[in-house]
Amino acid sequence: MLAQLRANWYEFDHLDEAHWERLIALAGRFLAIKRVVGAAGFEVDETVRWTIALLACLPILELDLRVYADFVDVIVYPDRFLVDRSQTDEAGVVHESRDILSGEAMDLGPVVLAWSDIVEDREHPGACVIVHEFVHKLDMAGGSANGVPAGADSRSPGWRRILEACYEDFCRRLDAIEAAIPAHVDPEGPEAGAWYGQLGLDPYAGTDTVEFFAVAGEAFFSNPWQLRDDYPALYEAMRRYFGQDPAQGAEDPRPPDKLP
């Protein structure tokens, strides 16, 4: 099973045999202290448990399992799930909303995932909801979530400056893309993908520095070549922080016509 999982997920392609064995051992320790539980009738089997554990532990392969100390449960839904939110604005007005999510990491709480999106991610370079949500957990372990994960200042000096500069550049690019979308095209619809696809990162990265870090961290492992092309300083900062270089020793899955 583990050999098949390694073959299924190119996020592991940069690992040599020694590092793959270390990841298996770390994931085993993860499963010994965490519960992976199903919700809404979803049945968790060994493939589900090990897929989540291996991808959750990939970002911390050169760090420490203790950065995941603030939670026990990983909750897995069969499909995307609904979350009701309530937010009070500066005027004291309460806004209610209902979001459809593929994943959520809660501060001092569980990580929630949708298995359907995990499976779909295998077909989309740059997308890995498991890595995304556990990168959020790294951020939370550094204190309040702000895009500066646990240990970033010592492992990767200049992290905050680099991240913020790249985030501001991404927001400028996003604004330009959105301004270029014709009025007859729904910016929330599939047709807008032709414009947003020029960004390299998911446009959700423009939400704030917290989501920018999570999306970029996701891309670091799932499409490192694109991140290195678009933001070499950020890629280098992440290479120092994670202690890994996914763009080296692994094959770029992008079609030749998509390369810069």
FENUR-V557116 format. One record per pair of residues at least 12 apart in sequence whose ideal C-beta (glycine too) atoms are under 7 Angstrom apart, sorted by the first residue. I is the first residue (numbers start at 0). J is the second residue. If there is no record, write none. Layout:
BEGIN
I|J + I|J
END
This chain:
BEGIN
0|45 + 0|46 + 0|49 + 1|23 + 1|49 + 4|49 + 4|50 + 4|53 + 5|19 + 7|121 + 8|54 + 8|121 + 9|249 + 9|252 + 10|54 + 10|57 + 10|127 + 10|220 + 10|221 + 12|249 + 12|250 + 13|243 + 13|244 + 13|245 + 13|247 + 13|248 + 13|249 + 18|60 + 21|60 + 22|53 + 22|56 + 22|57 + 22|60 + 25|56 + 25|60 + 25|64 + 26|49 + 26|52 + 26|53 + 26|56 + 28|64 + 29|52 + 29|55 + 29|56 + 29|64 + 30|48 + 30|52 + 33|71 + 33|73 + 34|71 + 34|72 + 35|47 + 35|48 + 35|51 + 35|73 + 35|75 + 36|72 + 36|74 + 37|75 + 38|74 + 38|75 + 38|76 + 39|76 + 39|77 + 40|77 + 41|75 + 41|76 + 41|77 + 41|114 + 43|75 + 47|75 + 47|114 + 50|117 + 51|73 + 51|112 + 51|129 + 54|127 + 54|129 + 54|130 + 55|129 + 55|133 + 57|130 + 57|220 + 58|130 + 58|133 + 58|134 + 58|137 + 58|216 + 58|220 + 58|241 + 60|243 + 61|241 + 61|242 + 61|243 + 62|150 + 66|137 + 66|140 + 66|149 + 67|136 + 69|107 + 69|139 + 69|140 + 70|108 + 70|109 + 70|110 + 72|109 + 73|109 + 73|110 + 73|112 + 74|109 + 74|111 + 75|112 + 75|114 + 76|113 + 76|114 + 77|114 + 77|115 + 78|113 + 78|115 + 79|99 + 79|100 + 79|101 + 79|113 + 79|115 + 79|116 + 80|100 + 80|111 + 80|113 + 81|97 + 81|99 + 82|98 + 82|100 + 82|103 + 83|97 + 84|96 + 84|98 + 101|113 + 101|116 + 101|128 + 102|128 + 102|131 + 102|132 + 103|132 + 104|132 + 104|135 + 104|136 + 106|139 + 106|144 + 110|132 + 110|133 + 110|136 + 112|128 + 112|129 + 112|132 + 116|128 + 117|129 + 124|221 + 124|222 + 124|252 + 124|253 + 125|217 + 125|218 + 125|221 + 125|222 + 125|225 + 126|217 + 126|221 + 127|217 + 127|220 + 127|221 + 130|216 + 130|217 + 130|220 + 130|221 + 131|213 + 131|214 + 131|217 + 134|212 + 134|213 + 134|216 + 134|217 + 135|213 + 137|149 + 138|209 + 138|212 + 144|209 + 145|208 + 145|209 + 146|162 + 146|208 + 146|209 + 146|211 + 146|212 + 147|159 + 151|240 + 154|239 + 154|240 + 155|236 + 155|239 + 155|240 + 157|236 + 158|236 + 158|240 + 161|232 + 161|233 + 161|236 + 162|208 + 162|212 + 162|233 + 163|208 + 165|230 + 165|232 + 165|233 + 166|208 + 166|211 + 169|200 + 169|204 + 169|205 + 169|211 + 170|205 + 172|198 + 173|198 + 173|202 + 173|205 + 176|194 + 176|195 + 176|197 + 176|198 + 179|194 + 180|194 + 199|225 + 199|229 + 200|214 + 200|215 + 200|218 + 201|214 + 215|233 + 216|237 + 219|234 + 219|237 + 219|241 + 219|245 + 220|245 + 223|245 + 223|246 + 224|246 + 224|251 + 224|253 + 227|246 + 228|259
END
